[in-house]
């Protein structure tokens, strides 16, 4: 899902930028993307900040000319424990006049998935690449699934051995 973020000079001010929404929440499991759009000048987005927290996306720098979309791509970093982690970034807008304005909003990455257990909002609409949105299996569910497979295979072996004995 694309989440638009609009960047423009604040009304009645020529020295401040406005980013709406200031803090964007994206879901790792839903493959959300941030799409930045500058209104009034060229934008540059940089996730290399003072705290060196890194970027949740493949790239750490993005740029786009005036009135052009700039997509981030889906988040590549899942917050530990399925929680939410904020990534601050710097937006630099170069106005047509040559003046440079800066502001530092953030992106919140939620590793727990969207409400509804990590399923697509529309069951008939799979995710990117045609794959449905699936929750990752926990260790316990994987172990239980393996045990079921083992039981099924051993039952099949027993049945085939009985069938062989009957035919002799």
Number of C-alpha atoms within 10 A of each C-alpha: 14 15 15 17 19 16 24 19 19 12 9 7 8 11 11 14 19 15 20 14 15 15 16 18 19 24 22 24 25 25 17 18 21 22 17 26 24 27 16 17 25 20 27 19 21 18 24 16 14 8 9 10 13 16 21 23 16 12 13 14 15 15 20 18 17 17 16 16 17 20 18 21 16 21 22 14 15 19 17 11 8 14 12 19 18 18 21 22 22 17 24 21 28 19 19 11 8 10 11 15 18 16 16 17 17 19 21 17 26 22 21 20 22 16 10 8 12 18 18 18 14 8 10 8 12 14 19 12 6 8 9 16 20 14 13 10 10 8 9 8 11 11 11 11 12 11 12 11 11 12 11 12 12 12 12 12 12 12 12 12 11 11 11 10 9 8 6 5
